[in-house]
Amino acid sequence: MNRRRKDWMLSIVVPVMNEEAAIDRFLQAVDRELGEKLPALEILFVDDGSTDGTLERLRGSASSDPRVRVLSLTRNFGKEAAMTAGLDHARGDAVVPMDVDLQDPPAVILEFIRLWQEEGYDMIYGIRGSREEDTQAKRAYAGLFYRFFNRLAETHIPSNAGDFRLMDRRVVEAIKRLPERNRFMKGLFSWPGYRSIGVSYDRPARESGESKFNFWKLWNFAIDGFVSFSTWPLRIWMYFGAVIAGLAFLYILLLVGRVIVVGNDLPGYASLMTAILFFGGMQLLSVGILGEYVGRLFIETKQRPLYLVAEDSLVTGQEGLVDDVSDAS
């Protein structure tokens, strides 16, 4: 595709859930910053089972603005599934996933487009230069996650880079070919490779609403990332088991030598219970890690759809089902 042609389209994919108050502000900001600067624009909202007036507000926006498109899912499938649905249905030559809370400034998209068109980059991802709205604990937690992930996983993800990025159509098509049900989108965005570059920007505080993520959800999100892109949690227990087996063998030699030298004595209760509890705990922990992988295999083998579509405003009155990622692509 000639990226400098005059009839190209940009698709902005926006997953939302209970964000009624943020819709109008988001559309105003996008219109103000991008407005007439693009030849064609599609703003694709994916309603992920909202229970407030979000869907009605989106329908009203779609009826008054032809650039707005609404994809409504049958229930809440989670942000990763909603974003996947948006990528599957986006029509643009370039696609930008972003949040509705305006912490990802729409003005940065113009720099994304410049690097895409003039420098030939296939993916331009945003790097959060400042995160003053986040607590110190959250920033520390995020830093640890990126360091551990990039050290243990084969796929490298840029530090402090979220979902906010511009992807060329061929990158989107490559991601659509990845069929896994456990979706860690930061890793999936990085997996295809292609020519990429980061753009630093200051991340403002949310203008409305509250974040749907808490520490527990972020913890589970991190586990999904590690398990989806690394086998180190399994491999490390092989090394740990080898070390314990070696120590146990040395301890056996010590006991045998002691009996030979000084004779048999009464074993201590404390040392016995300590060994039982320690090794029992290690076994339960290792089984739990193994269970994380087995559970994901169980989910993958069932081949359930990632999401179901109840409504697509592109076709008035349409109701359809999307079986899975591969069929949707």
KETOR-137239 format. One line per 4 residues: number of its first residue (from 0); their letters; for each residue y, z, x of N, C-alpha, C. Coordinates in steps of 0.02 Angstrom, whole numbers. Layout:
NUM> A> Y/Z/X/Y/Z/X/Y/Z/X; ...
***
This chain:
0> MNRR> -60/0/42/0/0/0/62/0/43; 110/-42/25/175/-42/59/216/17/34; 225/68/75/259/128/53/333/118/42; 361/63/66/432/51/57/447/6/-3
4> RKDW> 396/-13/-40/409/-55/-97/449/-16/-150; 481/-53/-195/528/-23/-241/497/3/-305; 434/-11/-317/404/7/-381/351/62/-374; 355/103/-322/305/155/-313/321/215/-357
8> MLSI> 269/257/-369/276/314/-413/257/379/-377; 295/431/-390/279/498/-365/253/540/-424; 196/573/-415/170/619/-464/178/690/-439; 208/733/-479/213/804/-464/164/840/-509
12> VVPV> 115/874/-480/63/909/-517/80/983/-520; 86/1011/-581/110/1079/-590/60/1118/-634; 14/1157/-605/-29/1200/-647/12/1258/-675; 3/1273/-739/40/1327/-771/-6/1368/-815
16> MNEE> 9/1432/-819/-24/1476/-867/26/1531/-886; 44/1532/-950/92/1581/-975/158/1580/-936; 186/1521/-930/249/1512/-893/303/1482/-939; 304/1504/-1001/350/1476/-1050/423/1478/-1027
20> AAID> 442/1534/-996/512/1543/-978/533/1500/-918; 484/1475/-880/501/1439/-818/504/1363/-827; 479/1337/-883/473/1265/-891/540/1230/-887; 588/1251/-928/653/1217/-930/689/1220/-863
24> RFLQ> 687/1278/-831/721/1284/-766/689/1238/-714; 624/1233/-717/590/1189/-669/610/1116/-680; 609/1094/-742/627/1025/-757/699/1010/-738; 744/1057/-751/814/1048/-732/822/1042/-657
28> AVDR> 785/1084/-619/790/1082/-546/762/1016/-519; 706/993/-546/677/930/-523/724/872/-539; 753/872/-599/799/818/-617/862/820/-574; 885/880/-558/946/887/-517/934/863/-445
32> ELGE> 877/880/-416/865/865/-346/836/795/-336; 795/771/-383/763/706/-375/795/653/-419; 803/671/-483/840/629/-530/828/554/-522; 881/519/-505/879/446/-498/861/424/-428
36> KLPA> 840/470/-386/825/452/-317/756/421/-308; 715/422/-360/648/395/-356/641/337/-405; 603/285/-385/594/228/-431/554/246/-493; 505/290/-486/464/312/-544/438/382/-529
40> LEIL> 439/424/-580/419/494/-572/375/515/-630; 320/547/-613/276/578/-663/272/652/-648; 290/693/-698/284/766/-691/225/788/-734; 169/800/-702/107/814/-738/95/890/-740
44> FVDD> 106/920/-798/91/990/-808/18/997/-830; -18/1044/-799/-86/1060/-820/-86/1130/-849; -91/1134/-915/-92/1199/-948/-161/1229/-945; -166/1285/-908/-231/1315/-895/-246/1372/-944
48> GSTD> -249/1355/-1008/-267/1404/-1059/-213/1456/-1073; -150/1435/-1077/-96/1482/-1091/-104/1512/-1161; -83/1575/-1167/-88/1610/-1231/-19/1623/-1261; 35/1602/-1227/102/1610/-1255/126/1542/-1281
52> GTLE> 190/1529/-1279/216/1466/-1305/223/1411/-1253; 188/1418/-1197/194/1369/-1143/175/1298/-1166; 119/1292/-1200/95/1225/-1219/143/1192/-1268; 169/1230/-1316/217/1201/-1364/281/1180/-1328
56> RLRG> 303/1220/-1280/363/1202/-1242/350/1138/-1202; 291/1131/-1174/274/1071/-1136/271/1010/-1181; 241/1018/-1240/238/962/-1287/308/938/-1306; 353/986/-1317/421/968/-1333/455/930/-1276
60> SASS> 443/952/-1214/472/918/-1156/443/848/-1148; 378/840/-1161/347/775/-1154/372/726/-1207; 387/752/-1267/412/707/-1320/484/684/-1307; 522/723/-1269/592/706/-1257/604/674/-1188
64> DPRV> 556/679/-1143/564/652/-1076/501/613/-1058; 505/547/-1052/445/507/-1038/414/520/-970; 451/553/-926/423/569/-860/374/627/-863; 378/667/-915/337/727/-921/271/710/-956
68> RVLS> 217/732/-926/150/722/-953/115/790/-955; 78/803/-1009/45/867/-1018/-30/858/-1023; -65/894/-981/-138/895/-982/-158/966/-1001; -189/975/-1058/-208/1042/-1082/-283/1052/-1075
72> LTRN> -303/1106/-1042/-373/1122/-1034/-396/1165/-1093; -461/1164/-1107/-487/1198/-1166/-483/1274/-1161; -481/1300/-1100/-474/1372/-1088/-449/1382/-1017; -444/1444/-996/-423/1459/-928/-481/1450/-880
76> FGKE> -475/1400/-836/-527/1386/-787/-506/1409/-717; -445/1433/-708/-422/1454/-643/-377/1402/-611; -333/1425/-567/-284/1380/-537/-315/1324/-497; -369/1338/-460/-399/1287/-418/-427/1230/-461
80> AAMT> -459/1248/-518/-485/1197/-564/-428/1159/-597; -375/1194/-615/-317/1161/-647/-285/1112/-598; -279/1131/-535/-250/1086/-486/-295/1026/-475; -361/1037/-475/-407/981/-469/-400/934/-528
84> AGLD> -391/960/-589/-381/918/-647/-318/876/-639; -265/907/-612/-203/870/-600/-211/813/-550; -247/826/-496/-259/774/-446/-302/718/-475; -350/736/-518/-393/685/-548/-355/638/-593
88> HARG> -303/664/-628/-268/625/-678/-200/598/-655; -176/619/-597/-112/595/-572/-116/520/-557; -63/483/-575/-63/410/-567/-20/387/-508; 15/432/-475/64/412/-425/34/385/-361
92> DAVV> 74/347/-324/55/323/-257/58/381/-207; 98/431/-223/100/494/-184/99/551/-234; 66/606/-216/57/662/-262/81/726/-228; 120/766/-265/145/830/-239/123/886/-287
96> PMDV> 75/928/-267/60/988/-306/111/1043/-290; 135/1078/-341/182/1132/-329/182/1180/-388; 209/1240/-377/212/1291/-429/275/1282/-471; 273/1310/-531/328/1303/-578/383/1355/-566
100> DLQD> 371/1405/-523/417/1460/-515/476/1444/-469; 479/1382/-442/534/1359/-399/536/1395/-332; 482/1428/-313/478/1454/-244/466/1397/-195; 443/1340/-221/438/1279/-182/497/1235/-202
104> PPAV> 550/1232/-162/611/1196/-182/599/1121/-190; 616/1092/-248/607/1020/-257/645/977/-207; 700/1003/-179/739/964/-131/698/947/-69; 650/989/-51/609/977/8/566/914/0
108> ILEF> 553/895/-62/512/836/-75/544/773/-45; 609/771/-43/643/712/-14/626/704/59; 621/760/95/601/757/166/527/737/171; 486/761/125/416/740/123/412/664/117
112> IRLW> 451/637/70/450/565/57/474/526/118; 525/550/151/550/516/211/496/510/265; 461/566/277/408/565/328/350/522/306; 337/520/242/283/478/216/299/404/222
116> QEEG> 360/385/205/379/315/206/399/290/276; 440/328/311/468/304/374/424/320/434; 390/377/433/350/397/491/275/383/482; 255/366/421/186/346/410/136/403/404
120> YDMI> 160/463/391/113/519/382/79/515/314; 15/532/313/-23/530/251/-18/596/212; -6/650/248/3/715/215/59/753/250; 105/778/209/160/819/235/158/884/197
124> YGIR> 143/939/232/134/1003/199/194/1049/214; 211/1091/166/266/1137/175/244/1200/211; 283/1222/259/270/1284/296/323/1335/276; 301/1391/251/347/1443/227/380/1477/287
128> GSRE> 443/1459/299/479/1486/356/498/1559/347; 512/1580/286/527/1649/271/493/1669/207; 468/1731/205/433/1755/145/459/1825/129; 525/1830/123/556/1896/114/537/1928/47
132> EDTQ> 518/1886/-2/500/1914/-66/431/1948/-65; 391/1931/-14/325/1962/-7/330/2029/29; 285/2074/11/284/2139/45/258/2131/116; 272/2181/157/249/2178/226/174/2177/230
136> AKRA> 141/2214/184/68/2215/183/40/2146/166; 72/2111/118/48/2045/99/57/1995/155; 113/1999/191/124/1954/247/74/1967/303; 60/2031/316/10/2048/368/-59/2023/348
140> YAGL> -75/2033/284/-140/2011/259/-147/1935/266; -94/1898/248/-96/1825/253/-104/1803/326; -68/1836/372/-74/1819/442/-145/1829/469; -176/1885/450/-245/1899/471/-293/1847/444
144> FYRF> -282/1829/381/-327/1780/350/-324/1713/387; -264/1688/401/-259/1624/435/-290/1627/505; -279/1682/540/-307/1687/608/-384/1688/606; -412/1729/563/-485/1733/559/-515/1667/533
148> FNRL> -484/1638/483/-511/1577/455/-513/1521/507; -457/1510/542/-454/1456/590/-497/1469/652; -513/1532/665/-557/1546/721/-631/1537/702; -649/1550/639/-719/1549/619/-739/1484/585
152> AETH> -693/1451/551/-711/1391/512/-699/1328/554; -738/1276/538/-730/1213/573/-668/1176/549; -648/1186/486/-588/1154/458/-528/1198/472; -477/1169/503/-417/1207/520/-366/1199/464
156> IPSN> -338/1256/442/-284/1253/392/-221/1280/425; -164/1247/413/-101/1269/445/-81/1339/420; -56/1380/464/-34/1447/446/29/1442/402; 31/1486/352/88/1491/306/101/1427/267
160> AGDF> 50/1387/258/55/1327/217/18/1338/152; 52/1328/96/20/1336/31/-3/1270/3; -1/1264/-63/-22/1202/-96/34/1150/-97; 95/1171/-84/153/1127/-87/150/1077/-30
164> RLMD> 140/1013/-48/133/960/2/137/892/-33; 147/840/7/143/772/-19/81/740/11; 43/707/-32/-18/673/-11/-16/600/-31; -32/556/15/-38/486/0/-97/475/-47
168> RRVV> -96/421/-83/-149/407/-132/-219/407/-101; -226/382/-39/-292/381/-9/-317/451/9; -272/498/22/-292/567/33/-316/597/-33; -279/584/-87/-299/609/-153/-368/582/-172
172> EAIK> -380/518/-160/-445/489/-176/-500/520/-135; -486/537/-73/-536/570/-31/-552/640/-58; -502/678/-79/-512/745/-106/-551/741/-172; -539/690/-212/-574/682/-275/-649/670/-265
176> RLPE> -668/649/-206/-739/638/-191/-776/701/-171; -740/757/-164/-771/820/-145/-793/856/-208; -858/864/-220/-883/884/-286/-895/959/-295; -882/1001/-244/-902/1071/-251/-866/1106/-308
180> RNRF> -902/1154/-340/-875/1191/-396/-833/1251/-373; -850/1280/-317/-809/1334/-288/-754/1302/-247; -694/1300/-275/-640/1262/-246/-592/1307/-207; -588/1296/-143/-536/1327/-101/-490/1271/-79
184> MKGL> -436/1260/-118/-397/1200/-111/-363/1193/-43; -342/1248/-13/-310/1243/53/-358/1211/103; -421/1230/99/-471/1200/143/-486/1129/124; -491/1114/59/-505/1046/37/-449/998/55
188> FSWP> -386/1022/52/-330/980/73/-335/960/146; -359/1006/188/-361/994/260/-424/955/281; -478/961/243/-542/934/264/-540/858/277; -508/816/235/-511/744/247/-479/722/313
192> GYRS> -434/762/340/-400/742/402/-338/701/387; -337/640/412/-279/595/406/-219/622/446; -169/582/451/-110/599/492/-65/646/453; -55/706/480/-20/758/443/35/790/486
196> IGVS> 84/819/452/138/854/486/165/907/438; 192/961/466/220/1015/426/296/1013/425; 324/1035/370/397/1041/361/413/1113/343; 453/1147/384/469/1217/371/525/1222/319
200> YDRP> 519/1271/276/572/1283/226/573/1357/209; 631/1380/186/638/1450/164/615/1456/92; 573/1504/80/544/1512/13/583/1565/-26; 618/1545/-78/657/1593/-117/613/1635/-162
204> ARES> 642/1686/-192/605/1727/-240/596/1689/-306; 548/1712/-345/536/1681/-410/598/1689/-454; 615/1635/-491/672/1639/-536/653/1669/-603; 589/1666/-621/568/1695/-685/493/1707/-682
208> GESK> 470/1753/-726/398/1766/-730/374/1810/-673; 309/1822/-673/277/1864/-622/217/1826/-594; 203/1841/-531/145/1811/-498/81/1833/-532; 34/1786/-540/-31/1802/-570/-80/1830/-519
212> FNFW> -60/1831/-455/-104/1855/-402/-89/1928/-386; -142/1968/-378/-136/2035/-352/-180/2041/-291; -182/2101/-262/-220/2108/-200/-293/2093/-210; -322/2113/-266/-394/2102/-278/-409/2027/-283
216> KLWN> -366/1990/-319/-376/1919/-325/-367/1883/-258; -319/1906/-219/-309/1877/-152/-369/1891/-107; -398/1951/-113/-457/1968/-73/-515/1922/-91; -528/1913/-156/-582/1868/-177/-567/1796/-158
220> FAID> -503/1777/-159/-483/1710/-139/-500/1699/-65; -487/1750/-24/-502/1745/47/-578/1739/59; -617/1778/21/-690/1773/28/-715/1704/10; -687/1675/-44/-706/1608/-63/-691/1559/-7
224> GFVS> -634/1568/26/-617/1523/81/-666/1527/139; -681/1589/160/-728/1597/216/-797/1569/199; -822/1586/140/-890/1566/123/-895/1491/112; -841/1460/87/-842/1388/73/-839/1346/136
228> FSTW> -809/1372/189/-797/1330/248/-826/1358/313; -865/1410/309/-894/1438/370/-960/1472/356; -1007/1463/402/-1072/1499/398/-1073/1559/446; -1016/1575/475/-1015/1632/522/-1034/1698/490
232> PLRI> -1015/1712/427/-1037/1775/398/-1113/1782/396; -1149/1726/393/-1222/1729/397/-1245/1733/469; -1215/1693/512/-1238/1689/581/-1227/1754/619; -1172/1789/602/-1157/1850/640/-1211/1903/631
236> WMYF> -1245/1902/573/-1297/1951/562/-1359/1936/603; -1370/1874/622/-1424/1858/668/-1411/1891/735; -1349/1885/760/-1332/1916/824/-1334/1993/818; -1309/2018/762/-1309/2090/753/-1381/2116/751
240> GAVI> -1425/2079/715/-1495/2099/712/-1528/2098/780; -1511/2048/821/-1540/2044/888/-1519/2103/931; -1454/2122/925/-1430/2180/963/-1464/2244/941; -1470/2254/876/-1503/2315/850/-1576/2317/870
244> AGLA> -1610/2259/867/-1681/2256/888/-1688/2274/961; -1642/2250/1003/-1645/2266/1073/-1634/2340/1086; -1585/2370/1051/-1572/2441/1059/-1631/2482/1034; -1661/2460/978/-1719/2495/951/-1777/2493/1000
248> FLYI> -1788/2437/1034/-1842/2432/1083/-1830/2479/1142; -1767/2482/1164/-1751/2528/1219/-1762/2601/1198; -1745/2616/1135/-1754/2684/1111/-1828/2702/1106; -1869/2652/1086/-1942/2663/1085/-1968/2680/1155
252> LLLV> -1946/2642/1205/-1967/2655/1273/-1945/2725/1295; -1884/2746/1274/-1860/2812/1291/-1904/2866/1260; -1923/2857/1196/-1965/2906/1162/-2034/2911/1194; -2063/2853/1209/-2130/2852/1240/-2127/2886/1309
256> GRVI> -2075/2869/1347/-2069/2901/1413/-2059/2976/1408; -2021/2998/1358/-2010/3070/1350/-2074/3106/1332; -2114/3076/1287/-2177/3108/1268/-2224/3113/1328; -2225/3060/1368/-2269/3061/1427/-2247/3115/1477
260> VVGN> -2181/3123/1484/-2156/3169/1535/-2156/3242/1511; -2128/3255/1452/-2120/3325/1430/-2164/3343/1370; -2201/3294/1343/-2244/3308/1286/-2208/3295/1219; -2245/3305/1165/-2218/3291/1098/-2175/3350/1075
264> DLPG> -2121/3334/1037/-2080/3386/1009/-2065/3369/936; -2036/3416/899/-2021/3407/828/-1959/3363/821; -1963/3305/785/-1904/3262/776/-1849/3298/737; -1787/3280/752/-1731/3311/718/-1716/3278/651
268> YASL> -1703/3318/601/-1688/3293/534/-1623/3253/533; -1572/3278/568/-1506/3245/567/-1510/3175/596; -1542/3168/653/-1547/3102/684/-1588/3054/642; -1639/3080/608/-1681/3038/565/-1640/3011/506
272> MTAI> -1604/3056/472/-1565/3036/415/-1508/2989/435; -1478/3001/493/-1425/2957/517/-1451/2886/526; -1509/2880/557/-1538/2813/569/-1555/2779/502; -1584/2817/456/-1604/2787/391/-1542/2763/353
276> LFFG> -1491/2805/349/-1431/2786/312/-1394/2728/346; -1392/2729/412/-1356/2675/448/-1390/2608/436; -1456/2605/449/-1491/2542/442/-1496/2521/369; -1502/2570/324/-1502/2552/253/-1436/2521/232
280> GMQL> -1380/2549/255/-1315/2520/239/-1307/2451/268; -1330/2441/330/-1325/2375/360/-1366/2324/323; -1424/2343/299/-1467/2297/261/-1434/2278/195; -1405/2327/160/-1371/2311/97/-1311/2266/109
284> LSVG> -1274/2277/163/-1217/2235/178/-1239/2164/193; -1290/2157/233/-1314/2090/250/-1342/2054/189; -1377/2090/145/-1402/2060/83/-1344/2039/38; -1290/2079/37/-1232/2060/-2/-1200/1997/23
288> ILGE> -1194/1989/89/-1166/1927/117/-1210/1868/101; -1275/1878/108/-1322/1825/90/-1316/1807/16; -1305/1858/-26/-1297/1845/-97/-1236/1803/-113; -1182/1809/-74/-1124/1768/-85/-1141/1694/-79
292> YVGR> -1181/1677/-30/-1200/1607/-20/-1251/1585/-73; -1299/1628/-88/-1349/1611/-139/-1316/1601/-207; -1267/1645/-223/-1232/1638/-286/-1196/1572/-292; -1166/1549/-237/-1132/1484/-239/-1181/1427/-245
296> LFIE> -1239/1433/-213/-1290/1382/-222/-1312/1379/-296; -1318/1437/-327/-1337/1440/-397/-1286/1404/-441; -1222/1416/-427/-1169/1383/-466/-1170/1307/-455; -1179/1286/-393/-1179/1215/-378/-1237/1179/-411
300> TKQR> -1296/1210/-412/-1355/1177/-439/-1351/1167/-515; -1311/1208/-549/-1305/1201/-622/-1263/1141/-641; -1220/1118/-595/-1181/1057/-605/-1138/1061/-669; -1110/1119/-683/-1066/1124/-740/-999/1090/-725
304> PLYL> -964/1066/-776/-898/1035/-764/-849/1085/-735; -805/1061/-693/-753/1105/-666/-704/1125/-720; -692/1081/-767/-643/1094/-820/-658/1047/-878; -631/1064/-935/-634/1021/-994/-563/1009/-1019
308> VAED> -549/947/-1036/-482/928/-1058/-480/926/-1134; -433/962/-1164/-425/962/-1236/-373/911/-1259; -323/897/-1216/-267/854/-1237/-234/823/-1177; -218/759/-1184/-179/723/-1133/-123/687/-1168
312> SLVT> -62/708/-1155/-4/680/-1190/8/606/-1174; -25/581/-1122/-17/510/-1105/-44/466/-1162; -96/491/-1196/-124/455/-1253/-116/501/-1313; -73/485/-1359/-58/528/-1415/-120/542/-1456
316> GQEG> -132/607/-1465/-189/628/-1507/-256/624/-1473; -257/608/-1407/-320/602/-1372/-352/670/-1362; -418/674/-1373/-457/732/-1355/-518/707/-1318; -527/731/-1257/-584/706/-1219/-612/760/-1174
320> LVDD> -670/747/-1147/-703/793/-1102/-711/759/-1035; -698/797/-982/-709/772/-914/-769/810/-886; -822/775/-870/-884/808/-853/-879/846/-787; -853/814/-736/-846/848/-673/-799/809/-628
324> VSDA> -791/833/-567/-743/802/-522/-761/730/-507; -825/717/-493/-845/651/-473/-837/601/-531; -852/622/-592/-842/578/-649/-768/567/-662; -728/620/-652/-657/613/-666/-623/567/-618
328> S> -651/562/-557/-620/519/-507/-641/447/-514
***
